Amino acid sequence: MKSELHVPSDLKFLAIVEGWLLGCLEVELKKSVDWARQSSRLRLALVEAYSNVVRHAHKEQPNLPVLLRLELKDRDLAIEIWDYGDGYDISDYFPPEPTEKQEGGYGWLIMKRLMDNVEYQLQVDGGNCLKLEAKLPESKN
């Protein structure tokens, strides 16, 4: 199953983004997934990714669109979040230190902990792509 969503770069569309992701997955997987556990994890990762695009990548350019792509093969999930900002050199990222109070920098850490794989590519086909991947476990019902 594949799905795609083009949405404005505005946090007021966050509920639409979340609904699109969970709606597509629930239609496809029905009751074979523990939605209470998986939806929280997936929502948090997607909200972090989308809000980073809005607040950082498209900060001065709210008219730029955000492209979201979803692909589900069996239980393997891939979500791509495309932005058209300048991009971020991930080699400049250093995770926050637990002993130091830090204003930002937690998003990448959160996504890496929640998802099985997180990749970021700069300037691919005119945009930047953050790819979140996870294997969805079957419900134990």
GROMACS elastic network, one bead per residue, 0.5 to 0.9 nm:
[ bonds ]
;  ai    aj funct       b0    kb
    1    24     6  0.88328   500
    1    28     6  0.76631   500
    1    70     6  0.79986   500
    1    71     6  0.57507   500
    1    72     6  0.51977   500
    1    73     6  0.66427   500
    1    74     6  0.88631   500
    2    69     6  0.74182   500
    2    70     6  0.55652   500
    2    72     6  0.64733   500
    2    73     6  0.87894   500
    3    21     6  0.89298   500
    3    24     6  0.77134   500
    3    68     6  0.83294   500
    3    69     6  0.58861   500
    3    70     6  0.51333   500
    3    71     6  0.66042   500
    4    67     6  0.72476   500
    4    68     6  0.56194   500
    4    70     6  0.62045   500
    4    71     6  0.88352   500
    5    17     6  0.79882   500
    5    20     6  0.78129   500
    5    66     6  0.81889   500
    5    67     6  0.58916   500
    5    68     6  0.50770   500
    5    69     6  0.64978   500
    5    70     6  0.85898   500
    6    65     6  0.65491   500
    6    66     6  0.58129   500
    6    68     6  0.63557   500
    6    69     6  0.88425   500
    7    10     6  0.82228   500
    7    13     6  0.72790   500
    7    16     6  0.86090   500
    7    17     6  0.78395   500
    7    65     6  0.57878   500
    7    66     6  0.53537   500
    7    67     6  0.65326   500
    7    68     6  0.79619   500
    8    11     6  0.85997   500
    8    13     6  0.72291   500
    8    54     6  0.88571   500
    8    62     6  0.74326   500
    8    63     6  0.67865   500
    8    64     6  0.67575   500
    8    66     6  0.60046   500
    8    67     6  0.87944   500
    9    12     6  0.88736   500
    9    13     6  0.79655   500
    9    50     6  0.84032   500
    9    51     6  0.86960   500
    9    53     6  0.73834   500
    9    54     6  0.51773   500
    9    55     6  0.87160   500
    9    58     6  0.69263   500
    9    59     6  0.88698   500
    9    61     6  0.82351   500
    9    62     6  0.52688   500
    9    63     6  0.65331   500
    9    64     6  0.60949   500
    9    65     6  0.55554   500
    9    66     6  0.58817   500
    9    83     6  0.89557   500
   10    13     6  0.59254   500
   10    14     6  0.77136   500
   10    51     6  0.83418   500
   10    54     6  0.59992   500
   10    55     6  0.86563   500
   10    62     6  0.66485   500
   10    63     6  0.86517   500
   11    14     6  0.52750   500
   11    15     6  0.85839   500
   11    50     6  0.81928   500
   11    51     6  0.66165   500
   11    54     6  0.67912   500
   11    55     6  0.85843   500
   12    15     6  0.73146   500
   12    16     6  0.85009   500
   13    16     6  0.52658   500
   13    17     6  0.63894   500
   13    18     6  0.88554   500
   14    17     6  0.50491   500
   14    18     6  0.62259   500
   14    19     6  0.85241   500
   14    47     6  0.71138   500
   14    50     6  0.77411   500
   14    51     6  0.80435   500
   15    18     6  0.51177   500
   15    19     6  0.59598   500
   15    20     6  0.84550   500
   16    19     6  0.50540   500
   16    20     6  0.60129   500
   16    21     6  0.86762   500
   17    20     6  0.52208   500
   17    21     6  0.64398   500
   17    22     6  0.88279   500
   17    46     6  0.82086   500
   17    47     6  0.81860   500
   17    50     6  0.83165   500
   17    68     6  0.84363   500
   18    21     6  0.53306   500
   18    22     6  0.62228   500
   18    23     6  0.82283   500
   18    42     6  0.88678   500
   18    43     6  0.62046   500
   18    46     6  0.74021   500
   18    47     6  0.74101   500
   19    22     6  0.53337   500
   19    23     6  0.55193   500
   19    24     6  0.81860   500
   20    23     6  0.52048   500
   20    24     6  0.60133   500
   20    25     6  0.85539   500
   21    24     6  0.54602   500
   21    25     6  0.63363   500
   21    26     6  0.86765   500
   21    42     6  0.84707   500
   21    43     6  0.81119   500
   21    46     6  0.85946   500
   21    70     6  0.75588   500
   21    79     6  0.88967   500
   22    25     6  0.51474   500
   22    26     6  0.59465   500
   22    27     6  0.84918   500
   22    39     6  0.68859   500
   22    42     6  0.83069   500
   22    43     6  0.79443   500
   23    26     6  0.52253   500
   23    27     6  0.61477   500
   23    28     6  0.85850   500
   24    27     6  0.53513   500
   24    28     6  0.62841   500
   24    29     6  0.86065   500
   24    70     6  0.86455   500
   25    28     6  0.51161   500
   25    29     6  0.57936   500
   25    30     6  0.76130   500
   25    72     6  0.81226   500
   26    29     6  0.52051   500
   26    31     6  0.75719   500
   26    33     6  0.83874   500
   26    35     6  0.82474   500
   27    30     6  0.55431   500
   28    72     6  0.86551   500
   29    32     6  0.57460   500
   29    33     6  0.67069   500
   29    75     6  0.85081   500
   30    33     6  0.71110   500
   31    34     6  0.73552   500
   31    35     6  0.79306   500
   31   139     6  0.74471   500
   32    35     6  0.87349   500
   32   137     6  0.86059   500
   32   138     6  0.55898   500
   32   139     6  0.52487   500
   32   140     6  0.84539   500
   32   141     6  0.83503   500
   33    36     6  0.87452   500
   33    37     6  0.87529   500
   33    38     6  0.74187   500
   33   136     6  0.72271   500
   33   137     6  0.66724   500
   33   138     6  0.50813   500
   33   140     6  0.82324   500
   34    37     6  0.57509   500
   34    38     6  0.60847   500
   34    39     6  0.81792   500
   34   137     6  0.79394   500
   34   138     6  0.70328   500
   34   140     6  0.75155   500
   34   141     6  0.84507   500
   35    38     6  0.50094   500
   35    39     6  0.51881   500
   35    40     6  0.79478   500
   35   139     6  0.83522   500
   36    39     6  0.58209   500
   36    40     6  0.66389   500
   37    40     6  0.57221   500
   37    41     6  0.67157   500
   37    42     6  0.89935   500
   38    41     6  0.52329   500
   38    42     6  0.60992   500
   38    43     6  0.83877   500
   38   136     6  0.75685   500
   38   137     6  0.86486   500
   39    42     6  0.51740   500
   39    43     6  0.57666   500
   39    44     6  0.83539   500
   40    43     6  0.52583   500
   40    44     6  0.61040   500
   40    45     6  0.86569   500
   41    44     6  0.53844   500
   41    45     6  0.63527   500
   41    46     6  0.87119   500
   41   114     6  0.60896   500
   41   115     6  0.80099   500
   42    45     6  0.52489   500
   42    46     6  0.60987   500
   42    47     6  0.84456   500
   42   114     6  0.76707   500
   42   115     6  0.80004   500
   42   134     6  0.89697   500
   43    46     6  0.51686   500
   43    47     6  0.58604   500
   43    48     6  0.83988   500
   44    47     6  0.51403   500
   44    48     6  0.60687   500
   44    49     6  0.85863   500
   44   110     6  0.83961   500
   44   111     6  0.80743   500
   44   114     6  0.82149   500
   45    48     6  0.52410   500
   45    49     6  0.62526   500
   45    50     6  0.87041   500
   45   107     6  0.83866   500
   45   110     6  0.71480   500
   45   111     6  0.52310   500
   45   112     6  0.87536   500
   45   114     6  0.66618   500
   45   115     6  0.75084   500
   45   132     6  0.80777   500
   46    49     6  0.50624   500
   46    50     6  0.59997   500
   46    51     6  0.83326   500
   46    79     6  0.83214   500
   46    81     6  0.84928   500
   46   111     6  0.83878   500
   46   132     6  0.84243   500
   47    50     6  0.52354   500
   47    51     6  0.58375   500
   47    52     6  0.83243   500
   48    51     6  0.53283   500
   48    52     6  0.60799   500
   48    53     6  0.87597   500
   48   107     6  0.59978   500
   48   108     6  0.84236   500
   48   110     6  0.80943   500
   48   111     6  0.74636   500
   49    52     6  0.52467   500
   49    53     6  0.65107   500
   49    54     6  0.89438   500
   49    81     6  0.71455   500
   49   107     6  0.75151   500
   49   108     6  0.84940   500
   49   111     6  0.79158   500
   49   130     6  0.77278   500
   50    53     6  0.51984   500
   50    54     6  0.63999   500
   50    55     6  0.86859   500
   50    66     6  0.80697   500
   50    68     6  0.89688   500
   50    81     6  0.71444   500
   51    54     6  0.50177   500
   51    55     6  0.58981   500
   51    56     6  0.80883   500
   52    55     6  0.51656   500
   52    56     6  0.54205   500
   52    57     6  0.68121   500
   52    58     6  0.86540   500
   52   107     6  0.78421   500
   53    56     6  0.54560   500
   53    58     6  0.58541   500
   53    59     6  0.77999   500
   53    66     6  0.77479   500
   53    81     6  0.84427   500
   53    82     6  0.84038   500
   53    83     6  0.63777   500
   53    84     6  0.88559   500
   53    85     6  0.81435   500
   54    57     6  0.62757   500
   54    58     6  0.52379   500
   54    59     6  0.60565   500
   54    61     6  0.88232   500
   54    62     6  0.72358   500
   54    66     6  0.84441   500
   54    83     6  0.88471   500
   55    58     6  0.64155   500
   55    59     6  0.50377   500
   55    60     6  0.87323   500
   56    60     6  0.84045   500
   56    85     6  0.83485   500
   57    60     6  0.83206   500
   57    61     6  0.84433   500
   57    83     6  0.68039   500
   57    84     6  0.72554   500
   57    86     6  0.65774   500
   57    87     6  0.63316   500
   57    88     6  0.80079   500
   58    62     6  0.57953   500
   58    63     6  0.82072   500
   58    64     6  0.66979   500
   58    65     6  0.87969   500
   58    83     6  0.74834   500
   58    84     6  0.72200   500
   58    85     6  0.54489   500
   58    86     6  0.84340   500
   59    62     6  0.65318   500
   59    85     6  0.83785   500
   60    63     6  0.89711   500
   61    64     6  0.58945   500
   61    85     6  0.80987   500
   62    65     6  0.78879   500
   64    83     6  0.79009   500
   64    84     6  0.67874   500
   64    85     6  0.82212   500
   65    82     6  0.86696   500
   65    83     6  0.72084   500
   65    84     6  0.76250   500
   66    81     6  0.70855   500
   66    82     6  0.57996   500
   66    83     6  0.54172   500
   66    84     6  0.76933   500
   67    80     6  0.78924   500
   67    81     6  0.59522   500
   67    83     6  0.68599   500
   68    79     6  0.70700   500
   68    80     6  0.55951   500
   68    82     6  0.62925   500
   69    78     6  0.79852   500
   69    79     6  0.55879   500
   69    81     6  0.66760   500
   69    82     6  0.82815   500
   70    77     6  0.74282   500
   70    78     6  0.58428   500
   70    80     6  0.65244   500
   71    76     6  0.80863   500
   71    77     6  0.59056   500
   71    78     6  0.51917   500
   71    79     6  0.65180   500
   71    80     6  0.86484   500
   72    75     6  0.64986   500
   72    76     6  0.56050   500
   72    78     6  0.64770   500
   72    79     6  0.88036   500
   73    76     6  0.51584   500
   73    77     6  0.67009   500
   73    78     6  0.87021   500
   74    77     6  0.82700   500
   74   136     6  0.89878   500
   75   134     6  0.83221   500
   75   135     6  0.56029   500
   75   136     6  0.51803   500
   75   137     6  0.72039   500
   75   138     6  0.82338   500
   76   133     6  0.74114   500
   76   134     6  0.60467   500
   76   136     6  0.63849   500
   77   132     6  0.80656   500
   77   133     6  0.55254   500
   77   134     6  0.52034   500
   77   135     6  0.59953   500
   77   136     6  0.70569   500
   78   131     6  0.67754   500
   78   132     6  0.56785   500
   78   134     6  0.66895   500
   78   135     6  0.88745   500
   79   130     6  0.81219   500
   79   131     6  0.56539   500
   79   132     6  0.51092   500
   79   133     6  0.64215   500
   79   134     6  0.89244   500
   80   129     6  0.63216   500
   80   130     6  0.56050   500
   80   132     6  0.63967   500
   80   133     6  0.87729   500
   81   128     6  0.81286   500
   81   129     6  0.56703   500
   81   130     6  0.51460   500
   81   131     6  0.64623   500
   81   132     6  0.83162   500
   82   127     6  0.62704   500
   82   128     6  0.55041   500
   82   130     6  0.65014   500
   82   131     6  0.87222   500
   83    86     6  0.87912   500
   83    87     6  0.80174   500
   83   127     6  0.55842   500
   83   128     6  0.53042   500
   83   129     6  0.66889   500
   83   130     6  0.85116   500
   84    87     6  0.76455   500
   84   123     6  0.83904   500
   84   126     6  0.69370   500
   84   128     6  0.62343   500
   85    88     6  0.88398   500
   85   127     6  0.72423   500
   85   128     6  0.74591   500
   86   122     6  0.84580   500
   86   123     6  0.82114   500
   86   127     6  0.84805   500
   86   128     6  0.81564   500
   87   121     6  0.86563   500
   87   122     6  0.59362   500
   87   123     6  0.73072   500
   87   127     6  0.81212   500
   87   128     6  0.61359   500
   88    91     6  0.86879   500
   88    92     6  0.80990   500
   88    93     6  0.89612   500
   88   120     6  0.87918   500
   88   121     6  0.89959   500
   88   122     6  0.71704   500
   88   128     6  0.86188   500
   89    92     6  0.56795   500
   89    93     6  0.75956   500
   89   121     6  0.89972   500
   89   122     6  0.75573   500
   90    93     6  0.52985   500
   90    94     6  0.87919   500
   90   120     6  0.75082   500
   90   121     6  0.89147   500
   91    94     6  0.80616   500
   93   105     6  0.76903   500
   93   108     6  0.85644   500
   94    97     6  0.87254   500
   94   105     6  0.76898   500
   95   105     6  0.65228   500
   95   106     6  0.71198   500
   95   108     6  0.79830   500
   95   109     6  0.65924   500
   96    99     6  0.86306   500
   96   100     6  0.73629   500
   96   101     6  0.81282   500
   96   102     6  0.65710   500
   96   104     6  0.80905   500
   96   105     6  0.63476   500
   96   106     6  0.67218   500
   96   109     6  0.82937   500
   97   100     6  0.54246   500
   97   101     6  0.77942   500
   97   102     6  0.79676   500
   98   101     6  0.75469   500
   98   102     6  0.89702   500
  102   105     6  0.75573   500
  102   106     6  0.87235   500
  103   106     6  0.85560   500
  104   107     6  0.77282   500
  105   108     6  0.66787   500
  105   109     6  0.74645   500
  106   109     6  0.51767   500
  106   110     6  0.60608   500
  106   111     6  0.86721   500
  107   110     6  0.50903   500
  107   111     6  0.61750   500
  107   112     6  0.85520   500
  108   111     6  0.51958   500
  108   112     6  0.60902   500
  108   113     6  0.86176   500
  108   118     6  0.86086   500
  109   112     6  0.51873   500
  109   113     6  0.62529   500
  109   114     6  0.87024   500
  110   113     6  0.52333   500
  110   114     6  0.61757   500
  110   115     6  0.86086   500
  111   114     6  0.51606   500
  111   115     6  0.59290   500
  111   117     6  0.87017   500
  111   118     6  0.70727   500
  111   132     6  0.78560   500
  112   115     6  0.55792   500
  112   116     6  0.71862   500
  112   117     6  0.67584   500
  112   118     6  0.59894   500
  112   132     6  0.86968   500
  113   116     6  0.76427   500
  113   117     6  0.89667   500
  114   117     6  0.88604   500
  114   134     6  0.86259   500
  115   118     6  0.67598   500
  115   132     6  0.64658   500
  115   133     6  0.60026   500
  115   134     6  0.54137   500
  115   135     6  0.85661   500
  116   132     6  0.77662   500
  116   133     6  0.57423   500
  116   135     6  0.71653   500
  117   131     6  0.79599   500
  117   132     6  0.60100   500
  117   133     6  0.50300   500
  117   134     6  0.66495   500
  118   130     6  0.72599   500
  118   131     6  0.56885   500
  118   133     6  0.63862   500
  119   129     6  0.80402   500
  119   130     6  0.57912   500
  119   131     6  0.51309   500
  119   132     6  0.67691   500
  119   133     6  0.86397   500
  120   128     6  0.74025   500
  120   129     6  0.56747   500
  120   131     6  0.62536   500
  120   132     6  0.89377   500
  121   124     6  0.67236   500
  121   127     6  0.87312   500
  121   128     6  0.57121   500
  121   129     6  0.52158   500
  121   130     6  0.65387   500
  121   131     6  0.83896   500
  122   126     6  0.89447   500
  122   127     6  0.70440   500
  122   129     6  0.67073   500
  122   130     6  0.88414   500
  123   126     6  0.54568   500
  123   129     6  0.78842   500
  124   127     6  0.52876   500
  124   128     6  0.58767   500
  124   129     6  0.71810   500
  125   128     6  0.81524   500
  137   140     6  0.87813   500
  138   141     6  0.87278   500
